[in-house]
Amino acid sequence: MANHCLNCNENVVGNYCSNCGQKTSTHQFSIKHFFVHDFLHGILHLDKGLPYTIKELFTRPGHSIREYVQGKRIKHFNYFATVIFILALDHFVSGWFHIDVAKFMSSSTGFLKVAKEYSKILSFLGVPFYALVSYLMFKKSKQNFTENLVLNIYMLCGWLFIGFLFKILIIFIHSSEAFHTANLFFVAFIHIYISVFYYQYFSAFKYKKISLIIRSILMALIILFLKQQINNLINEIGLRYFH
């Protein structure tokens, strides 16, 4: 075991550096370590990082993110990095399988033009508005605006991952009728997901059950409405200024 940290050169006692947190067991890279530890560990280890965060967003989304906001953060992947990873994965899959949603969304060609250049910005665009609404809707919880920003970005992560799975489904869709039917199910599922997310998150703040259910459903409706209005605005900008 090294008696100084290889990252910050601080003197260390124990398994972790008290200054920067790096393990003292850091060692030289080898083929064995590369495949056995880093690769397999990264792919299969589900108790922290990206796999853990995705798993939690679909098994106990609101509870898990509330715990994160309240301080249990070591297992979770960073919220900004999670969004970027999902967007990158979506972009890769779309390019690999030549998925073109434009042929099913003739009324949204302007939005698609803007999204082609600014997909990352567009993904975050609605978050401040969602955070403001949840801040006002659940003000009794005393979660500040920044905490509402964080919880809504994680909600967005779940939303984007569901959208990514929907994108994969499009590979097997060959007609506009089938696409629009699938899209209706997608929107319904998103509504349920958002409602469950907020219900779970704010269930620890002494709201009456019926009040919490109503607020959570209303939050989902407002968010989907805001999302649609933002999309309409972006679509108009795309039609006017993007060629």
DRENTI-987680 format. One record per residue (C-alpha): residue number from 1; residue in three letters; x negated, y negated, z. Coordinates in nm, 3 decimals. Example, Ala and Ser with C-alpha at 12.3 -4.5 7.8 and 13.67 -1.06 7.14 Angstrom:
# DRENTI-987680
+-----+-----+---------+---------+---------+
:   n : res :       u :       v :       w :
+-----+-----+---------+---------+---------+
:   1 : Ala :  -1.230 :   0.450 :   0.780 :
:   2 : Ser :  -1.367 :   0.106 :   0.714 :
+-----+-----+---------+---------+---------+
***
This chain:
# DRENTI-987680
+-----+-----+---------+---------+---------+
:   n : res :       u :       v :       w :
+-----+-----+---------+---------+---------+
:   1 : Met :   0.000 :   0.000 :   0.000 :
:   2 : Ala :  -0.140 :  -0.343 :  -0.094 :
:   3 : Asn :  -0.212 :  -0.587 :   0.190 :
:   4 : His :  -0.125 :  -0.881 :  -0.029 :
:   5 : Cys :   0.162 :  -0.944 :  -0.269 :
:   6 : Leu :   0.070 :  -0.900 :  -0.636 :
:   7 : Asn :   0.335 :  -1.158 :  -0.730 :
:   8 : Cys :   0.258 :  -1.452 :  -0.497 :
:   9 : Asn :  -0.061 :  -1.333 :  -0.320 :
:  10 : Glu :   0.099 :  -1.369 :   0.024 :
:  11 : Asn :  -0.027 :  -1.135 :   0.298 :
:  12 : Val :   0.233 :  -0.864 :   0.353 :
:  13 : Val :   0.324 :  -0.605 :   0.615 :
:  14 : Gly :   0.582 :  -0.340 :   0.528 :
:  15 : Asn :   0.755 :  -0.251 :   0.203 :
:  16 : Tyr :   0.852 :  -0.600 :   0.083 :
:  17 : Cys :   0.688 :  -0.941 :   0.065 :
:  18 : Ser :   0.846 :  -1.177 :   0.318 :
:  19 : Asn :   0.773 :  -1.472 :   0.087 :
:  20 : Cys :   0.911 :  -1.364 :  -0.254 :
:  21 : Gly :   1.076 :  -1.027 :  -0.184 :
:  22 : Gln :   0.873 :  -0.816 :  -0.427 :
:  23 : Lys :   0.804 :  -0.452 :  -0.335 :
:  24 : Thr :   0.452 :  -0.377 :  -0.215 :
:  25 : Ser :   0.464 :  -0.045 :  -0.404 :
:  26 : Thr :   0.410 :  -0.219 :  -0.740 :
:  27 : His :   0.165 :  -0.015 :  -0.945 :
:  28 : Gln :   0.009 :   0.008 :  -1.290 :
:  29 : Phe :   0.240 :   0.101 :  -1.577 :
:  30 : Ser :   0.212 :   0.455 :  -1.714 :
:  31 : Ile :   0.405 :   0.664 :  -1.965 :
:  32 : Lys :   0.548 :   0.873 :  -1.680 :
:  33 : His :   0.659 :   0.565 :  -1.488 :
:  34 : Phe :   0.797 :   0.405 :  -1.804 :
:  35 : Phe :   1.026 :   0.697 :  -1.892 :
:  36 : Val :   1.096 :   0.864 :  -1.558 :
:  37 : His :   1.141 :   0.554 :  -1.344 :
:  38 : Asp :   1.212 :   0.243 :  -1.550 :
:  39 : Phe :   1.413 :   0.396 :  -1.836 :
:  40 : Leu :   1.615 :   0.659 :  -1.650 :
:  41 : His :   1.649 :   0.441 :  -1.343 :
:  42 : Gly :   1.771 :   0.149 :  -1.551 :
:  43 : Ile :   2.023 :   0.358 :  -1.745 :
:  44 : Leu :   2.155 :   0.585 :  -1.471 :
:  45 : His :   2.109 :   0.394 :  -1.145 :
:  46 : Leu :   2.455 :   0.261 :  -1.066 :
:  47 : Asp :   2.415 :   0.121 :  -0.716 :
:  48 : Lys :   2.301 :  -0.226 :  -0.827 :
:  49 : Gly :   2.242 :  -0.448 :  -1.128 :
:  50 : Leu :   2.445 :  -0.461 :  -1.448 :
:  51 : Pro :   2.599 :  -0.108 :  -1.433 :
:  52 : Tyr :   2.708 :  -0.170 :  -1.074 :
:  53 : Thr :   2.859 :  -0.509 :  -1.161 :
:  54 : Ile :   3.054 :  -0.370 :  -1.459 :
:  55 : Lys :   3.175 :  -0.075 :  -1.251 :
:  56 : Glu :   3.292 :  -0.304 :  -0.971 :
:  57 : Leu :   3.469 :  -0.538 :  -1.215 :
:  58 : Phe :   3.690 :  -0.246 :  -1.318 :
:  59 : Thr :   3.734 :  -0.058 :  -0.990 :
:  60 : Arg :   3.771 :  -0.336 :  -0.731 :
:  61 : Pro :   3.716 :  -0.664 :  -0.917 :
:  62 : Gly :   3.851 :  -0.922 :  -0.674 :
:  63 : His :   3.728 :  -0.751 :  -0.356 :
:  64 : Ser :   3.379 :  -0.704 :  -0.496 :
:  65 : Ile :   3.340 :  -1.062 :  -0.619 :
:  66 : Arg :   3.476 :  -1.204 :  -0.292 :
:  67 : Glu :   3.207 :  -1.006 :  -0.110 :
:  68 : Tyr :   2.951 :  -1.148 :  -0.355 :
:  69 : Val :   3.064 :  -1.506 :  -0.293 :
:  70 : Gln :   3.057 :  -1.445 :   0.083 :
:  71 : Gly :   2.696 :  -1.325 :   0.068 :
:  72 : Lys :   2.665 :  -0.960 :  -0.042 :
:  73 : Arg :   2.467 :  -1.041 :  -0.355 :
:  74 : Ile :   2.169 :  -0.809 :  -0.384 :
:  75 : Lys :   2.355 :  -0.538 :  -0.581 :
:  76 : His :   2.523 :  -0.765 :  -0.836 :
:  77 : Phe :   2.385 :  -0.878 :  -1.169 :
:  78 : Asn :   2.376 :  -1.256 :  -1.215 :
:  79 : Tyr :   2.709 :  -1.387 :  -1.349 :
:  80 : Phe :   2.557 :  -1.598 :  -1.629 :
:  81 : Ala :   2.331 :  -1.310 :  -1.735 :
:  82 : Thr :   2.629 :  -1.071 :  -1.735 :
:  83 : Val :   2.824 :  -1.296 :  -1.973 :
:  84 : Ile :   2.524 :  -1.334 :  -2.204 :
:  85 : Phe :   2.462 :  -0.958 :  -2.204 :
:  86 : Ile :   2.825 :  -0.878 :  -2.295 :
:  87 : Leu :   2.822 :  -1.140 :  -2.572 :
:  88 : Ala :   2.495 :  -1.000 :  -2.708 :
:  89 : Leu :   2.633 :  -0.645 :  -2.697 :
:  90 : Asp :   2.949 :  -0.761 :  -2.877 :
:  91 : His :   2.740 :  -0.937 :  -3.142 :
:  92 : Phe :   2.522 :  -0.630 :  -3.193 :
:  93 : Val :   2.816 :  -0.390 :  -3.225 :
:  94 : Ser :   3.002 :  -0.627 :  -3.458 :
:  95 : Gly :   2.699 :  -0.649 :  -3.685 :
:  96 : Trp :   2.617 :  -0.278 :  -3.671 :
:  97 : Phe :   2.970 :  -0.167 :  -3.761 :
:  98 : His :   3.045 :  -0.469 :  -3.981 :
:  99 : Ile :   3.351 :  -0.561 :  -3.775 :
: 100 : Asp :   3.529 :  -0.857 :  -3.931 :
: 101 : Val :   3.831 :  -0.981 :  -3.735 :
: 102 : Ala :   3.878 :  -1.269 :  -3.981 :
: 103 : Lys :   4.071 :  -1.042 :  -4.217 :
: 104 : Phe :   4.332 :  -0.994 :  -3.942 :
: 105 : Met :   4.329 :  -1.354 :  -3.811 :
: 106 : Ser :   4.390 :  -1.580 :  -4.109 :
: 107 : Ser :   4.547 :  -1.845 :  -3.883 :
: 108 : Ser :   4.229 :  -1.869 :  -3.672 :
: 109 : Thr :   3.965 :  -1.914 :  -3.941 :
: 110 : Gly :   3.859 :  -2.250 :  -3.796 :
: 111 : Phe :   3.802 :  -2.099 :  -3.452 :
: 112 : Leu :   3.600 :  -1.814 :  -3.602 :
: 113 : Lys :   3.380 :  -2.062 :  -3.790 :
: 114 : Val :   3.296 :  -2.244 :  -3.466 :
: 115 : Ala :   3.256 :  -1.918 :  -3.270 :
: 116 : Lys :   3.003 :  -1.794 :  -3.524 :
: 117 : Glu :   2.767 :  -2.077 :  -3.422 :
: 118 : Tyr :   2.864 :  -2.149 :  -3.062 :
: 119 : Ser :   3.005 :  -1.827 :  -2.914 :
: 120 : Lys :   2.818 :  -1.866 :  -2.583 :
: 121 : Ile :   2.941 :  -2.222 :  -2.528 :
: 122 : Leu :   3.298 :  -2.132 :  -2.622 :
: 123 : Ser :   3.299 :  -1.844 :  -2.374 :
: 124 : Phe :   3.226 :  -2.079 :  -2.083 :
: 125 : Leu :   3.439 :  -2.367 :  -2.209 :
: 126 : Gly :   3.755 :  -2.278 :  -2.020 :
: 127 : Val :   3.587 :  -2.182 :  -1.691 :
: 128 : Pro :   3.590 :  -2.531 :  -1.528 :
: 129 : Phe :   3.964 :  -2.557 :  -1.601 :
: 130 : Tyr :   4.031 :  -2.208 :  -1.464 :
: 131 : Ala :   3.828 :  -2.296 :  -1.155 :
: 132 : Leu :   4.024 :  -2.618 :  -1.100 :
: 133 : Val :   4.355 :  -2.433 :  -1.125 :
: 134 : Ser :   4.248 :  -2.155 :  -0.888 :
: 135 : Tyr :   4.104 :  -2.415 :  -0.648 :
: 136 : Leu :   4.442 :  -2.592 :  -0.634 :
: 137 : Met :   4.654 :  -2.275 :  -0.641 :
: 138 : Phe :   4.464 :  -2.110 :  -0.355 :
: 139 : Lys :   4.355 :  -2.419 :  -0.165 :
: 140 : Lys :   4.446 :  -2.261 :   0.169 :
: 141 : Ser :   4.160 :  -2.014 :   0.122 :
: 142 : Lys :   3.915 :  -2.307 :   0.160 :
: 143 : Gln :   3.700 :  -2.181 :  -0.125 :
: 144 : Asn :   3.519 :  -2.482 :  -0.264 :
: 145 : Phe :   3.518 :  -2.572 :  -0.632 :
: 146 : Thr :   3.176 :  -2.418 :  -0.698 :
: 147 : Glu :   3.286 :  -2.090 :  -0.540 :
: 148 : Asn :   3.586 :  -2.099 :  -0.771 :
: 149 : Leu :   3.351 :  -2.152 :  -1.065 :
: 150 : Val :   3.152 :  -1.842 :  -0.969 :
: 151 : Leu :   3.456 :  -1.618 :  -0.915 :
: 152 : Asn :   3.604 :  -1.732 :  -1.246 :
: 153 : Ile :   3.283 :  -1.660 :  -1.435 :
: 154 : Tyr :   3.292 :  -1.305 :  -1.298 :
: 155 : Met :   3.659 :  -1.282 :  -1.396 :
: 156 : Leu :   3.548 :  -1.393 :  -1.743 :
: 157 : Cys :   3.290 :  -1.111 :  -1.745 :
: 158 : Gly :   3.566 :  -0.854 :  -1.700 :
: 159 : Trp :   3.778 :  -1.028 :  -1.963 :
: 160 : Leu :   3.491 :  -1.031 :  -2.214 :
: 161 : Phe :   3.410 :  -0.665 :  -2.154 :
: 162 : Ile :   3.773 :  -0.571 :  -2.219 :
: 163 : Gly :   3.749 :  -0.781 :  -2.536 :
: 164 : Phe :   3.435 :  -0.590 :  -2.631 :
: 165 : Leu :   3.620 :  -0.258 :  -2.593 :
: 166 : Phe :   3.902 :  -0.402 :  -2.805 :
: 167 : Lys :   3.643 :  -0.497 :  -3.068 :
: 168 : Ile :   3.532 :  -0.132 :  -3.082 :
: 169 : Leu :   3.897 :  -0.029 :  -3.130 :
: 170 : Ile :   3.915 :  -0.257 :  -3.434 :
: 171 : Ile :   3.669 :  -0.024 :  -3.610 :
: 172 : Phe :   3.957 :   0.224 :  -3.643 :
: 173 : Ile :   4.223 :  -0.032 :  -3.743 :
: 174 : His :   4.286 :  -0.090 :  -4.112 :
: 175 : Ser :   4.610 :  -0.290 :  -4.126 :
: 176 : Ser :   4.728 :  -0.626 :  -3.995 :
: 177 : Glu :   5.035 :  -0.465 :  -3.836 :
: 178 : Ala :   4.822 :  -0.224 :  -3.634 :
: 179 : Phe :   4.587 :  -0.506 :  -3.535 :
: 180 : His :   4.865 :  -0.731 :  -3.407 :
: 181 : Thr :   5.025 :  -0.442 :  -3.217 :
: 182 : Ala :   4.690 :  -0.359 :  -3.055 :
: 183 : Asn :   4.637 :  -0.729 :  -2.981 :
: 184 : Leu :   4.969 :  -0.743 :  -2.792 :
: 185 : Phe :   4.854 :  -0.456 :  -2.571 :
: 186 : Phe :   4.519 :  -0.631 :  -2.526 :
: 187 : Val :   4.686 :  -0.955 :  -2.410 :
: 188 : Ala :   4.916 :  -0.762 :  -2.176 :
: 189 : Phe :   4.621 :  -0.575 :  -2.027 :
: 190 : Ile :   4.426 :  -0.899 :  -1.983 :
: 191 : His :   4.724 :  -1.051 :  -1.801 :
: 192 : Ile :   4.737 :  -0.753 :  -1.565 :
: 193 : Tyr :   4.359 :  -0.762 :  -1.511 :
: 194 : Ile :   4.353 :  -1.133 :  -1.427 :
: 195 : Ser :   4.651 :  -1.096 :  -1.191 :
: 196 : Val :   4.485 :  -0.804 :  -1.009 :
: 197 : Phe :   4.154 :  -0.991 :  -0.991 :
: 198 : Tyr :   4.306 :  -1.293 :  -0.816 :
: 199 : Tyr :   4.533 :  -1.080 :  -0.598 :
: 200 : Gln :   4.238 :  -0.880 :  -0.469 :
: 201 : Tyr :   4.008 :  -1.179 :  -0.429 :
: 202 : Phe :   4.248 :  -1.388 :  -0.223 :
: 203 : Ser :   4.405 :  -1.097 :  -0.032 :
: 204 : Ala :   4.165 :  -1.164 :   0.258 :
: 205 : Phe :   4.287 :  -1.521 :   0.313 :
: 206 : Lys :   4.616 :  -1.457 :   0.498 :
: 207 : Tyr :   4.857 :  -1.528 :   0.214 :
: 208 : Lys :   5.193 :  -1.356 :   0.241 :
: 209 : Lys :   5.208 :  -1.063 :   0.000 :
: 210 : Ile :   5.494 :  -1.194 :  -0.215 :
: 211 : Ser :   5.336 :  -1.540 :  -0.229 :
: 212 : Leu :   5.003 :  -1.391 :  -0.334 :
: 213 : Ile :   5.166 :  -1.178 :  -0.605 :
: 214 : Ile :   5.350 :  -1.481 :  -0.747 :
: 215 : Arg :   5.040 :  -1.701 :  -0.735 :
: 216 : Ser :   4.826 :  -1.433 :  -0.902 :
: 217 : Ile :   5.073 :  -1.373 :  -1.184 :
: 218 : Leu :   5.116 :  -1.748 :  -1.231 :
: 219 : Met :   4.736 :  -1.790 :  -1.243 :
: 220 : Ala :   4.714 :  -1.534 :  -1.522 :
: 221 : Leu :   4.988 :  -1.709 :  -1.720 :
: 222 : Ile :   4.827 :  -2.051 :  -1.676 :
: 223 : Ile :   4.483 :  -1.922 :  -1.773 :
: 224 : Leu :   4.612 :  -1.750 :  -2.087 :
: 225 : Phe :   4.803 :  -2.068 :  -2.175 :
: 226 : Leu :   4.491 :  -2.282 :  -2.125 :
: 227 : Lys :   4.287 :  -2.035 :  -2.328 :
: 228 : Gln :   4.534 :  -2.054 :  -2.615 :
: 229 : Gln :   4.536 :  -2.436 :  -2.610 :
: 230 : Ile :   4.155 :  -2.446 :  -2.610 :
: 231 : Asn :   4.149 :  -2.197 :  -2.899 :
: 232 : Asn :   4.399 :  -2.410 :  -3.093 :
: 233 : Leu :   4.182 :  -2.718 :  -3.042 :
: 234 : Ile :   3.867 :  -2.533 :  -3.148 :
: 235 : Asn :   4.049 :  -2.393 :  -3.449 :
: 236 : Glu :   4.147 :  -2.745 :  -3.557 :
: 237 : Ile :   3.789 :  -2.868 :  -3.512 :
: 238 : Gly :   3.662 :  -2.573 :  -3.714 :
: 239 : Leu :   3.904 :  -2.638 :  -4.000 :
: 240 : Arg :   3.815 :  -3.007 :  -4.011 :
: 241 : Tyr :   3.440 :  -3.012 :  -3.958 :
: 242 : Phe :   3.300 :  -2.663 :  -4.028 :
: 243 : His :   3.257 :  -2.527 :  -4.379 :
+-----+-----+---------+---------+---------+
***
